[in-house]
Structure formats: C-alpha cells, structure tokens
C-alpha cells in the first residue's frame, strides 16, 4: 500500500457521505437521475488516443479499459485529461511521469475523510491505494 504524501499535487477532495471516492466526486447526472460513472483521470497520447484511465472507482487501467467518452469519441472525466508524449507501450509510471510535472513526487489526487485522514490516494507513479 502506498503511503500518502502530506498534500496532493493536483487535487484533494473531502468525502463526507459516503466516505469513498464516490463521496468525493459525485457522479450524478445534471437531472440527478442516474450515475454518470465518468473516469476521474485520463492520460491521452499525441493525436488523442486514451492510453490510461482511472475509472470512477479509482482503479487505474493501463491500457485504458472502457474509458468514458462522448458520442463523438471525446474523453469525459470528473477531474481531467492529461497529455503524454508517450505511446501505448509506456508503463503506468512512465505515463504519469510524462503527463504530470511533479518534481516533489506528490500524490496526484487524495480523498480525505472527516477526521482528516487520507483514505484514497493516487501517487506519482499511478499506484492507487484505498477506496
């Protein structure tokens, strides 16, 4: 299990209810009827292929598995898409290093509970821990 860093490079979200990734990034549609289940993060290669995705449950997929896209094939995420100059042959750690300028090796994202404890983190190498 990876140990969380004191802060996150990109985002820290507080989960209130439920104390999960879904509580930190609610996945409701604009009308509140059904969950969207959008990827949290996608890393795309030059020209737009989605190389890696972190799904709505916080699971890292390299190569990308069922990345969320619009009808036009454009990636849709809760946090964002990030560009890599690498190709599909790159490892997860290589893709994260190329997509994020992170000289301090901070976590990319963290979910913190009401007590201030990190219960999910995605580290600089693309390793997810917690829920």
N, C-alpha and C positions, 0 to 999 in steps of 0.2 A: 504494500500500500504506500502510496506517495504521501509525504508529509507536506502539508500546506505551507506556503510562504506567508510572511506577515501581511502581505497585500497582494492584490491581483493586478496584472498589467493592464488588462482590458476592462473587465467589469466585475463588480461584486454585487450580488443581489441578495436581499434578505428574504428568506422563506418564512412565512407566518403560518399559513394553513393551506394545504398540508406542508409539513416540513420536508419538502422534496424539491427536485428540480421543477416539477410542475407548479409548485407554490411560488417559486422564484420567477418563472417565466410562464405565466398563464397562457394556455393555448386555446382560448375561446375565439370563436368567430365573431365578427362585428355585431351580429344579432344575438350572440350568446347561446346559440342552439347546440352546437357540437364542437368538439375539439378540433383544432387545425393540425396539431402534431407536426408543426414545422421543425426542420432541423434548427439547432441552435447556431451552429457554425458550418460553413462550407469553405473548403480551400479549392480554388479553381486554377487550372493551368492556363497558359497562354492560349488565347482563342476561345476560352470559355468552358472546356470540359471540367466537370466536377470531379476532382481527384479524390477527395476525402470529405466525409461529412460526420458531424457529431449530431446524432439524432435527438429527438425531443426528450428522450430518457437519459441523455448524456453519454450514450455509448459511442465510441469512436470507431468509424468504419474506413479502412484503407485496404482495398479500393472502396469507393463510395458504394453504399447499398441503399437502393430506393431513395435517392436524395429528393427532397421536396422541391418541386418546380411548378411554375405556372403553366397554363395551357400552351404558351409559346416556348416552353423549354427553359425559361429563365429561372435560376435558382431563387427559392424563397426561404428566408431564415428569420429567426427571432432576434439574433444578435448581429449577424452579418456574413458577407462573403469576403474572403481574403485571397489575394493574388499570390501565386507562386510561379517562379520561372522554371520549375522542375517539371518532370513528366510523371506518368503513371508508374514508372519503375522506382520512384523515390520511396524511401521508408517514411513512416509516420513522423519520426523525429526530424528527418531532413525537411519534410514539408512544413512542419511547424517552425523550424529554424529559418526557413526561407520566407515564409509568409508573415512572421512577426519579428520585428526588430526588438530584441529582448536581451540586452547585454547582462542584466542582473538575474536572468533565469527565473523571473517571477512566474507565478501561476498565470494562466491566460484568463480563466474565469474561476470564481468561487461562489458557493452558496453558503450563507451563514444563517444559523438558526437564532431564535430569540435570545438565547444565552450568550451569543457572540462567538459560538464555536463553528468552525468550518465543517460542514458535513458532506460537501461535494467540492472537489477541485479538479480542474483540468490543467495539468502542469505544462511547462515549456516544451516538453518532449511529446506532448499529445497523449499522455497517460492520464486516464480518468480514474478517480477514486471516490467512493461514497455513492450517495443516491440523492 
